[in-house]
């Protein structure tokens, strides 16, 4: 069985939604074992509401909780019995194959590097969520881990993102583009201008050049490379515009008797279309380049997103993404020698 440690205390709706998501995950896949990390009494109370195979869910007691507003470094150091620290130690000690949390982003980023540790040769682990597009999905890398990135970091992001899209999502020879304010090579800030020729020289990725933000929803590239400040702005704007458009469509359909009749006719097709743009269906964002898998889900994640974040760990593990990243870095070193 693939073991996934889940931070039962992390997120706005913990432990109610995190426990519900864990139960949905084990009921959907009999090969998963979930280790619910957190305050045992609260978790047990929630589990009493559901039916599931008892051997698939285990509670790992952790008495402390790291709050979102706490300084991440201090929290990781001082709260040794927090659900985040205990969960990550399970991955470090090979007692779990992955760790999923909707808790403090800062604590997860710090804990991932300090506790789980980076793969040798990885300069900076990036957060890489899948975002819905007109053609399916794209990988946005980085969306929140490295605000002040260097060109060499972005090159590694491109390589790791390309491996992820090919082996986890199943896109052969995925296209890679760097976020820019224009399509021309000479455009962009200093970071983009310096990174562009480095990506152009990479023989192990399919680099297609610059991509403007408006082309991202159309599926202009499979892997969208940027530093975390830009990536986070893109992600949050993406989510905000998507939610606003859905609300506007719904209110417009309810505005008159005629529109309500039309809404009944298009409801099945519209529901299916909007479902493809629901980010919760794609799980969380893996922190790539670590010695184990750490997945960050939205702080407001409900059961569906927690469930999908757990299920995506199975594909990641089965495809051996970390081993492929190690091999890629090793080949690069050999070529340089």
N, C-alpha and C positions, 0 to 999 in steps of 0.2 A: 504493500500500500504506500501511496505517496502521502507524507505527513505535512500538513500545513498548520502552522501556529497562527492563531488569529487573536489580535488585540481586542478582547471583548469589551474593554473599557474605553476604547478610543472612538471619538466622533460625537456629533451632536445628539445622536439617538441611541447611544450605548447605555446599557447592554441589550436593550430590547431588540433593535434592528440587527446588531452584529450577531447575536445568538440566532435570530430567525434566519439570517443569511447562511449561517453555518449549517443549520438543519436542512435548509433547502439544497445546499451543495452536496451534503452526504446522501440525501435522498435521490439526488440526480445522478450521482456517480458512486458506485459501491467500492471503487478502488481508492477512495480518499478517506484519510483519517484526519480529523480536525482536533487540534489541541487548543481549547479555549483558555486564553491566559487572562487572569484577572481575579476579582474578588469572588471567591468560591460560592459564598452564600447567595449573592445576587445572581450569579450565572445559573446555579442549580434551580433557583426559583423560576427563571425564564425557561429553562429546559423542560420543566414539568408541564409546560403548555403543549409540547409537541410529541409526535411519534417518530422514532428513528431507531436504527440499529445501534444499540448501546455501545458496542465495541468500536463504533466509528467516531465517537466523540468522547474526549477526555478533558477534564478540567485541570489546569495547572494554576495553582493558587499564586496570586501576586497581590500584595496588600496595598500598594501605592499606585497612584495615577498621576501622570505628567499632564498638567493643564496646558492649554494652547498658549497662554500668555507668559509662561515660565521661560527664562533664558535657557535655550536648548543644552548648551555645554554643561552648565551647572546642574540642570535637571538630570542629565545622563549620569553625571558623576555622583550626585547625592542620593538620587532615588534608585538604589540598586534593586529594590524589590518592586519596581513599577512594572506594569504590564508590557511596556515597550522594551525595557532592558531585559526582563526575563524572557520575553519572546525572541529577541534577537540572540540571546545566549543559547537558546535551544537550536537556532540555526548554526551558530558558531560551533557548538559541540556536536553537530550532526545528528541531533535528536529530532530535528524537523528539517524538511527540504525547503521550506519557504516560510516567510512571515508576512502577514497582511495586516495593515492598520489604517484606520481613518483618523488617527490621533494627530498630535502636534507634528506638523511638517518639519519644523526645525529639529526636533528631537529625533525624528526618523532619519533625517539626512545625516545628523551627527552620529547617531548610534550605528547607522549602516557602515560608516567609514571606520569608526573607533572600535566597535564590537565585532561586526561581521568581517570587516576589513576589505581592502581593495585587491583585485587580481593584480599580480605583479606586472608592472608596465602600464597599468591604467592610471592616467594622471588625475582625472576627475570623473567620478560616476555621475551620469546625468539621469534626470527623471524623464521618462519617455512614454506619454499616454498615446493611445490610439484615438484619433478624432474622426468623426463621420464626414464623408465627402460625397459628391455626386456619383463618383465611381466606386465607392466602397468605404475604405478607411485609409488614412495616412498616419505616419508616426511623427509626432512633434517632439523633437529632441534638441535642446533641453527645455523644459517648461518650468523649472523652479529650483534647481540645485546649485547652479553656478552662474551667478549674476556677472561676475567679472572674469569671463573666460578668455583664454588666449587662442591664437590660431591652431596650435597643436591640439588643444582640447576639442575644438570643433571638428578637426579631421578624425579624431578618435570617435566622436559622437557619430559621424557619418558612417564609419566602418561598423560600429556596434549596431547602429540602427538598421543598416543594410542586412546584417546577419539576422537580426530579430525579425525583420519583415519577410525574409526569405524562408526561415525555418519555423517560425511560430505562426505567422499569418499565411504563409504558403505562396508568396509572390516571387516568382523566379526573376532574377536579375532586376531587383527593384530600382526605380529611378531615385536619384538623390539631388536635392536642390538646396541652395542657401537663401535664406530670407534676405531680401534687398528692396531698395526703393525704386528699382528699375531693372530692366532686363539686361542693360549694357554692362559689360565686364568692368568698365572704369567707374561705375557708380558705387555708392555705399560709403559707410564710415571706414575708419582705419582698420578695424577688425575684419570687416567683410572684404575689403580690398586686399588685405594680406592673406586671408584664408582662401580666397577664390582660386589663385594659381596652385595652391597646395592640393586642393580638392581636384583640380583639373589634372594634376599629375598622378593621382591615385589610380593605379591600374586594377585594383580589386573592388572598385565600386563603379556604378553607372551614373556618373555625375552629369547632370544636364544643364547646369548653370544656375542663374539667379531665379528666384520666384518672388513675385509681388504678393502681398497679403490677399488681394482680391482673387488670386488664382488658387489659393489653398482650398476653399470650399468646393471648387470644381474638380479637385483631385489632380492638380498640376504636377505633383510629384508624390512618390510613395513615402519618401523620407524627407522631412522638412527640418533642416539644420539651422540652429540659431543659439545665441547665448540665452541664459535663463530669464533675463529681464524682458527681452523681446518675446520669448516663448510664453511667458506667463501672461503678458498683456494680450497676446493672440488668443490664448486659451480662454481667459476670462471674458474677453470681448465676444468670442465665438459662442460661449455658453449664454452670455447675456442677450445677444441678438437672437439666438435660437429660441430662448424662452419667451422673449418679447414677441417674436413673429407668431409663435404658436398661440399665445394669448390673444393677439390681434385677430388671427384667423378664427379662433373660437368665438370671440365677442362679435365679430362681423357676421358669422353664421347665425347668431342668435338675435340679430338686430331687427328682424322683421318676420312676419308670418311666411312670406315667400322664401326668405333665406333659410328659415328653419326647415321647410320642405326640401330645399336643395341640400341642406346639411344631412338630412336623413338618407338621401340618395348617394352622396359621395362619402359618407362616414366610413364604410369598410375600406375603401381605397385610400382615403386620407389617413386613417388610423395606421395602416400598414406603412405608408410613406413617412409619417412622423416618427414611427417606431424606429426607423433606420437612423434617425438623427437624435435618438436618445442616448446620451453618453454612458448612462448606467449599464447599457447592454454590452459594453466593451471592457468592463472591469476597471482595474486601477492602473496606475503608472508604475512600471518596474523601475527600480534604481539599478541601472545596468552597470556592469563592471565590478561587482562585488564577488566575494568568495562564496556567497550564497544568495538566494533570491529574496529580495525585500520589495514588497508592493505597497505603494501609497494610494489609498482611495480618498475620494472627496470627504471632507469633514462632515458634510450633510448626507452621506451615503445611507440609503435605505437597504432593506434586505436583498433586493435584486442585484445591486451593485456589489455588495459584500459577497454574495453567492458567485457572481461572475468573476470577481477578483480571485476567489479561491479556485475556481475551475480553470482559469487561465494558467495557474501555477503548474497544472498537470502537463500541459503542452510544453511549457518552458523547460520543465524537468526532463520530459521524454525526449526532447530535441537536443538536450545537452548544450544549451546556449553558452553557459559559462566556459565549457570546454572549447567551444568554437571560437570564443573571444580570445582565450589563451593561445589557441593555435594560430589565429590571425596575427596576434602580437609577436609570437615567436617567429613566424614567417617574415614579418616585417624586419625584425632584428637581424635575421639571417641574410636577408637581401641587402641590408645596409652594410653588413660585414663583407 
